[in-house]
Amino acid sequence: MVTTAADIGVLMAAVATPYDADGEVDMGLLTALVDDYAKRGVEGIYCCGSSGEGLLLSPDERTAVVETVVAASEGRLPVVAHVGALSTREAIALAQRAEQAGASALSMIPPIYYSFDAETIVAHYRAVLDAVDLPLIVYNIPQFTGTEFDVVTAGALLDDPRVIGIKQTAHNMYALERMKAAYPDKAYINGFDEVYVPAVAAGARGTIGTTVGLQIELFRAARSLLDAGDLPAAQRVQRRINHVISELVAVDVFPAAKYLSGRSAGGAGVLGDCRMPFRPLTADDRIRLDRLAETLDGYLAEL
C-alpha cells in the first residue's frame, strides 16, 4: 500500500494499452507486458495515462486495464492509475473503481478544454480525494492541458497530505526545484524521459515514462552512475536514452513506443496501433523502428 512519497517506485513504466485485431483491449497481452516489466526491473506501473491512451478508452476499459495491471503485478509493483477526466463526476467514478481494483495510488491531470481558475481546479482535485482513501500524484503536463503547476499554483494541493507528489511532465527544472525546496517531503517524479538525469539533479525522485519499459536497463544504469557520483558517465547513458527517444519522436512518439513495447509481450507491433485519431504506422515507420530496436539491443548488450 502506498501511503507516503517514499513508497512510490523510482523507475516506473507508463504502460501502453494493447489491442487485439478487432481494436479491443487485449488483457492477455497487457498481463504479459506487465510481467516482463516486473522481471526486468521496472519498479512500478502507471496505467491509463498518455502512453496508455487513457482519454481514448471508455470508463469500463480504463477500469479493466487497472484491474488487469494490478492482477498481473501480483504485489510485485505499485500500480498508479490515472483517473483524469473532463468532468469531476467521471474522475470520481474512475477513482473509486481504481481503488476497488486495488490500485496503489491515483494520478490525475487537471480538467481540460474549459478554462478554469486555480480555485476551481483545486476544488476538482479535492472532490476526487474526498471520494476515496488513496493518495494522489498530480499530473503536471501543461503542453496537453493548458494548466501548469508550480510552487504557487500547486501550493494548495501540496499542502494536502493526501497529495504525495507531482508527475512533472514538463521541461521546467526551475519549477521542479522550487517545489522541492518548498515541499521537500513530496515525491517529484520526472515525466519526460529525455531529461531524467537533469530532473534528478533538480530534485526528482525518479521517473514515470513512455520509454522506461523499453529501456529500463539504461535508466537503471544512469541511476547507478548518479548514485556513484559519476555525472559524465550518467550523461553518456542519457544521450543513448535520448537517441532512442529522438527516433521515436521522429515517427510519432506514442505509436512508435507502443510498437517497440510489443517486444516485451511477444514481438514488435504485437500491441497494435494506437486508436484514431492517431494515424497507423506505415511500412516505412516499422522499418525505421526495427532498425532502432537493433540499436537499442546494442546499447543493452554493452551494459
SULDA-V414182 format. One record per residue. RES is the residue in three letters. OMEGA is omega as a letter, one per 20 degrees, with the letter a starting at -180 (* if undefined). Layout:
res:RES omega:OMEGA
res:RES omega:OMEGA
This chain:
res:MET omega:r
res:VAL omega:r
res:THR omega:a
res:THR omega:r
res:ALA omega:a
res:ALA omega:a
res:ASP omega:a
res:ILE omega:r
res:GLY omega:a
res:VAL omega:a
res:LEU omega:a
res:MET omega:r
res:ALA omega:r
res:ALA omega:a
res:VAL omega:r
res:ALA omega:r
res:THR omega:a
res:PRO omega:r
res:TYR omega:r
res:ASP omega:a
res:ALA omega:r
res:ASP omega:r
res:GLY omega:r
res:GLU omega:a
res:VAL omega:a
res:ASP omega:a
res:MET omega:r
res:GLY omega:r
res:LEU omega:r
res:LEU omega:r
res:THR omega:r
res:ALA omega:a
res:LEU omega:a
res:VAL omega:a
res:ASP omega:r
res:ASP omega:r
res:TYR omega:a
res:ALA omega:a
res:LYS omega:a
res:ARG omega:r
res:GLY omega:r
res:VAL omega:a
res:GLU omega:r
res:GLY omega:r
res:ILE omega:r
res:TYR omega:a
res:CYS omega:r
res:CYS omega:r
res:GLY omega:a
res:SER omega:a
res:SER omega:a
res:GLY omega:r
res:GLU omega:a
res:GLY omega:a
res:LEU omega:r
res:LEU omega:r
res:LEU omega:r
res:SER omega:r
res:PRO omega:r
res:ASP omega:r
res:GLU omega:a
res:ARG omega:r
res:THR omega:a
res:ALA omega:r
res:VAL omega:r
res:VAL omega:r
res:GLU omega:a
res:THR omega:a
res:VAL omega:r
res:VAL omega:r
res:ALA omega:a
res:ALA omega:a
res:SER omega:r
res:GLU omega:r
res:GLY omega:a
res:ARG omega:a
res:LEU omega:r
res:PRO omega:r
res:VAL omega:r
res:VAL omega:a
res:ALA omega:r
res:HIS omega:a
res:VAL omega:r
res:GLY omega:a
res:ALA omega:a
res:LEU omega:a
res:SER omega:r
res:THR omega:a
res:ARG omega:a
res:GLU omega:r
res:ALA omega:r
res:ILE omega:a
res:ALA omega:r
res:LEU omega:r
res:ALA omega:a
res:GLN omega:r
res:ARG omega:r
res:ALA omega:r
res:GLU omega:r
res:GLN omega:a
res:ALA omega:r
res:GLY omega:r
res:ALA omega:a
res:SER omega:a
res:ALA omega:r
res:LEU omega:r
res:SER omega:a
res:MET omega:r
res:ILE omega:r
res:PRO omega:r
res:PRO omega:a
res:ILE omega:r
res:TYR omega:r
res:TYR omega:a
res:SER omega:a
res:PHE omega:r
res:ASP omega:a
res:ALA omega:a
res:GLU omega:r
res:THR omega:r
res:ILE omega:r
res:VAL omega:r
res:ALA omega:r
res:HIS omega:r
res:TYR omega:a
res:ARG omega:r
res:ALA omega:r
res:VAL omega:r
res:LEU omega:a
res:ASP omega:a
res:ALA omega:a
res:VAL omega:r
res:ASP omega:r
res:LEU omega:r
res:PRO omega:a
res:LEU omega:r
res:ILE omega:r
res:VAL omega:a
res:TYR omega:a
res:ASN omega:a
res:ILE omega:a
res:PRO omega:a
res:GLN omega:r
res:PHE omega:a
res:THR omega:a
res:GLY omega:r
res:THR omega:r
res:GLU omega:r
res:PHE omega:r
res:ASP omega:a
res:VAL omega:r
res:VAL omega:a
res:THR omega:r
res:ALA omega:a
res:GLY omega:a
res:ALA omega:r
res:LEU omega:a
res:LEU omega:r
res:ASP omega:a
res:ASP omega:a
res:PRO omega:r
res:ARG omega:r
res:VAL omega:a
res:ILE omega:r
res:GLY omega:r
res:ILE omega:r
res:LYS omega:a
res:GLN omega:r
res:THR omega:a
res:ALA omega:a
res:HIS omega:a
res:ASN omega:a
res:MET omega:r
res:TYR omega:r
res:ALA omega:r
res:LEU omega:a
res:GLU omega:a
res:ARG omega:r
res:MET omega:r
res:LYS omega:a
res:ALA omega:a
res:ALA omega:a
res:TYR omega:a
res:PRO omega:a
res:ASP omega:r
res:LYS omega:r
res:ALA omega:r
res:TYR omega:a
res:ILE omega:r
res:ASN omega:r
res:GLY omega:r
res:PHE omega:a
res:ASP omega:a
res:GLU omega:r
res:VAL omega:a
res:TYR omega:a
res:VAL omega:r
res:PRO omega:a
res:ALA omega:r
res:VAL omega:r
res:ALA omega:a
res:ALA omega:r
res:GLY omega:r
res:ALA omega:r
res:ARG omega:a
res:GLY omega:a
res:THR omega:r
res:ILE omega:a
res:GLY omega:r
res:THR omega:a
res:THR omega:a
res:VAL omega:r
res:GLY omega:r
res:LEU omega:a
res:GLN omega:r
res:ILE omega:a
res:GLU omega:r
res:LEU omega:r
res:PHE omega:r
res:ARG omega:r
res:ALA omega:r
res:ALA omega:r
res:ARG omega:r
res:SER omega:r
res:LEU omega:r
res:LEU omega:r
res:ASP omega:r
res:ALA omega:r
res:GLY omega:a
res:ASP omega:a
res:LEU omega:a
res:PRO omega:r
res:ALA omega:r
res:ALA omega:r
res:GLN omega:r
res:ARG omega:r
res:VAL omega:r
res:GLN omega:r
res:ARG omega:r
res:ARG omega:r
res:ILE omega:a
res:ASN omega:r
res:HIS omega:r
res:VAL omega:a
res:ILE omega:a
res:SER omega:r
res:GLU omega:r
res:LEU omega:a
res:VAL omega:a
res:ALA omega:r
res:VAL omega:r
res:ASP omega:b
res:VAL omega:a
res:PHE omega:r
res:PRO omega:a
res:ALA omega:r
res:ALA omega:r
res:LYS omega:r
res:TYR omega:a
res:LEU omega:r
res:SER omega:r
res:GLY omega:r
res:ARG omega:r
res:SER omega:a
res:ALA omega:r
res:GLY omega:r
res:GLY omega:a
res:ALA omega:r
res:GLY omega:a
res:VAL omega:a
res:LEU omega:a
res:GLY omega:r
res:ASP omega:r
res:CYS omega:r
res:ARG omega:r
res:MET omega:j
res:PRO omega:r
res:PHE omega:r
res:ARG omega:r
res:PRO omega:r
res:LEU omega:r
res:THR omega:r
res:ALA omega:r
res:ASP omega:r
res:ASP omega:a
res:ARG omega:r
res:ILE omega:r
res:ARG omega:a
res:LEU omega:r
res:ASP omega:r
res:ARG omega:r
res:LEU omega:r
res:ALA omega:r
res:GLU omega:r
res:THR omega:a
res:LEU omega:r
res:ASP omega:r
res:GLY omega:r
res:TYR omega:a
res:LEU omega:r
res:ALA omega:a
res:GLU omega:r
res:LEU omega:*
